[in-house]
Amino acid sequence: MSGLRQLLPFIGAFLLTLLIGMLVGSVVTVRLRPPRESLTLSSASSTPTIPVVTIGRLGNDVRGQITGTVRMFAGSHEIIPDASGSFRIILPTWSTDVTVTVPSGMRFVASRKGKHYYPVLSTAGERIAPERRIYFATEAEARAAGYSAGK
């Protein structure tokens, strides 16, 4: 018991030092913290804080609306909207036509990776990629090569 009485002053001094340290630390922390700025809420009619780009497309004609501050590019060309935020871009016309020369006298075509043959001018025959085409003069030749008539 006498050992505990000898430690009481040290325990009291430690707890007092800890309490003073906590108080001084909280005062210093409060003074070092920057003052809070006032929070201003914007009304629905003011400029939005998030930029919004709305894009619609009709064929080669791309139209849209920009709300807020944003930089928008089409390739390396910057799109600059008018005063109302509207913009319009005319895209170049791309051709997807492929010209295929059918060897003379060939009336049927099949794909190297397919199982069916088709008339050269049929929709299914025209869809076969040029590099995969095999031509036949007659249906008998196509059947002899292992192909069956397509629908």
C-alpha positions as CSV (number, residue, x, y, z in Angstrom):
1,M,0.0,0.0,0.0
2,S,2.9,2.3,0.7
3,G,4.2,1.7,-2.8
4,L,0.9,3.0,-4.3
5,R,1.0,6.1,-2.1
6,Q,4.4,6.9,-3.4
7,L,3.1,6.7,-7.1
8,L,0.0,8.9,-6.5
9,P,1.9,12.2,-7.0
10,F,3.4,10.9,-10.3
11,I,0.0,9.7,-11.6
12,G,-1.6,13.0,-10.6
13,A,1.2,15.0,-12.4
14,F,0.8,12.8,-15.5
15,L,-3.0,13.3,-15.6
16,L,-2.7,17.1,-15.1
17,T,0.0,17.3,-17.9
18,L,-2.3,15.3,-20.2
19,L,-5.3,17.5,-19.4
20,I,-3.3,20.7,-20.0
21,G,-1.9,19.3,-23.2
22,M,-5.4,18.5,-24.5
23,L,-6.7,22.0,-23.7
24,V,-3.7,23.8,-25.3
25,G,-3.9,21.5,-28.4
26,S,-7.6,22.3,-28.9
27,V,-7.1,26.0,-28.6
28,V,-4.2,26.0,-31.0
29,T,-6.1,23.8,-33.5
30,V,-9.1,26.2,-33.4
31,R,-6.9,29.2,-34.1
32,L,-5.0,27.6,-36.9
33,R,-8.1,26.4,-38.7
34,P,-9.0,28.8,-41.6
35,P,-12.2,30.7,-41.2
36,R,-15.3,29.1,-42.8
37,E,-16.5,30.7,-46.0
38,S,-20.2,31.4,-46.2
39,L,-22.1,28.9,-48.3
40,T,-24.1,30.4,-51.1
41,L,-26.8,28.3,-52.7
42,S,-27.7,29.2,-56.2
43,S,-31.2,29.3,-57.4
44,A,-32.5,27.1,-60.3
45,S,-32.5,30.0,-62.7
46,S,-28.8,30.8,-62.3
47,T,-26.1,29.2,-64.5
48,P,-25.6,25.5,-63.6
49,T,-22.3,24.5,-61.9
50,I,-22.1,21.3,-64.0
51,P,-21.5,21.8,-67.8
52,V,-24.1,19.9,-69.9
53,V,-23.7,19.1,-73.6
54,T,-26.7,17.7,-75.4
55,I,-26.1,16.2,-78.8
56,G,-28.5,15.0,-81.5
57,R,-27.8,13.7,-84.9
58,L,-29.8,13.5,-88.1
59,G,-27.7,12.0,-90.9
60,N,-24.6,14.1,-91.5
61,D,-26.1,17.0,-89.4
62,V,-25.0,17.1,-85.8
63,R,-26.8,19.6,-83.6
64,G,-26.6,20.3,-79.9
65,Q,-26.8,22.6,-77.0
66,I,-24.1,23.6,-74.5
67,T,-25.1,24.8,-71.0
68,G,-22.4,26.0,-68.7
69,T,-18.7,26.5,-69.4
70,V,-17.2,23.7,-71.4
71,R,-14.7,23.3,-74.3
72,M,-15.8,20.8,-76.9
73,F,-13.8,19.5,-80.0
74,A,-14.7,17.6,-83.1
75,G,-11.3,16.1,-84.0
76,S,-8.9,19.1,-83.8
77,H,-11.7,21.7,-84.5
78,E,-13.1,23.5,-81.5
79,I,-16.9,23.8,-81.5
80,I,-18.0,27.3,-80.6
81,P,-21.7,27.7,-79.8
82,D,-23.8,30.7,-80.6
83,A,-25.1,33.1,-77.9
84,S,-27.9,30.7,-77.0
85,G,-25.4,27.8,-76.6
86,S,-26.6,26.0,-79.8
87,F,-24.1,24.5,-82.2
88,R,-24.3,22.6,-85.6
89,I,-21.6,20.5,-87.3
90,I,-21.9,19.1,-90.8
91,L,-20.1,15.8,-91.0
92,P,-18.4,14.6,-94.2
93,T,-20.3,12.0,-96.2
94,W,-18.7,8.6,-96.1
95,S,-19.4,6.0,-98.7
96,T,-19.8,2.4,-97.7
97,D,-20.1,1.2,-101.3
98,V,-17.8,-1.6,-102.3
99,T,-17.2,-2.3,-106.0
100,V,-16.7,-6.0,-106.8
101,T,-15.9,-7.3,-110.2
102,V,-17.6,-10.6,-110.9
103,P,-15.6,-12.8,-113.2
104,S,-17.3,-13.3,-116.6
105,G,-19.8,-16.2,-116.8
106,M,-20.0,-16.6,-113.0
107,R,-23.6,-16.7,-111.8
108,F,-23.3,-18.0,-108.2
109,V,-21.2,-17.1,-105.2
110,A,-20.3,-18.6,-101.8
111,S,-18.2,-17.7,-98.9
112,R,-15.0,-19.6,-98.2
113,K,-16.1,-19.9,-94.6
114,G,-19.8,-20.6,-95.4
115,K,-21.9,-23.6,-96.3
116,H,-24.3,-22.0,-98.8
117,Y,-24.2,-20.6,-102.3
118,Y,-26.3,-17.7,-103.7
119,P,-27.0,-16.0,-107.0
120,V,-24.4,-13.3,-107.5
121,L,-26.9,-10.5,-107.6
122,S,-28.9,-11.6,-104.6
123,T,-28.9,-9.7,-101.3
124,A,-27.2,-12.6,-99.5
125,G,-24.6,-12.9,-102.3
126,E,-23.8,-9.2,-102.2
127,R,-23.1,-9.3,-98.5
128,I,-20.2,-11.7,-98.8
129,A,-16.9,-9.9,-98.3
130,P,-14.9,-9.7,-101.5
131,E,-11.8,-11.5,-100.1
132,R,-14.0,-14.5,-99.0
133,R,-15.9,-15.0,-102.3
134,I,-15.8,-18.2,-104.4
135,Y,-17.6,-18.0,-107.8
136,F,-19.4,-20.8,-109.7
137,A,-20.8,-20.8,-113.2
138,T,-23.5,-23.4,-112.4
139,E,-25.4,-24.7,-109.3
140,A,-23.9,-28.1,-110.1
141,E,-20.4,-26.8,-109.6
142,A,-21.4,-25.2,-106.3
143,R,-22.9,-28.4,-105.0
144,A,-19.9,-30.4,-106.2
145,A,-17.7,-28.1,-104.1
146,G,-19.8,-29.0,-101.0
147,Y,-22.1,-26.0,-100.8
148,S,-25.9,-26.2,-100.6
149,A,-28.4,-23.6,-101.9
150,G,-29.0,-20.7,-99.6
151,K,-32.4,-19.1,-98.9
